[in-house]
Amino acid sequence: MLVVLASAVIAGVSIGLASRLVPSWRSAPTWLPVVIGVMAALAGSLAVRAAGVEPAGSEPRIVMQLFFAAVGVLTMGATGAPRLPRARPTSAEGHEQRTGLR
């Protein structure tokens, strides 16, 4: 159990810190992707245990921990990344778009 917890923490922290390399995700606090990565890696461990693959070895568990951590951090980055504001048309352009007249 301690090995599972340690490998989940290592997988989650590594994926969480690797997410800091994405420039648009740097606005999020550093602890957020790390915590999400660790929690998702623990969920990956539970998924492997529920599937009954655990006695075969640690490779499937580590792969699933990394996969779940990556999906969790990617989801955080995709939903929490700041978006660039759309250019607002000037009043003349807005009138032209609404009415079709120049």
Secondary structure as UniProt FT lines:
FT   HELIX           2..18
FT   HELIX           19..21
FT   HELIX           23..25
FT   TURN            26..27
FT   HELIX           31..51
FT   HELIX           54..56
FT   HELIX           59..80
FT   HELIX           91..99
//
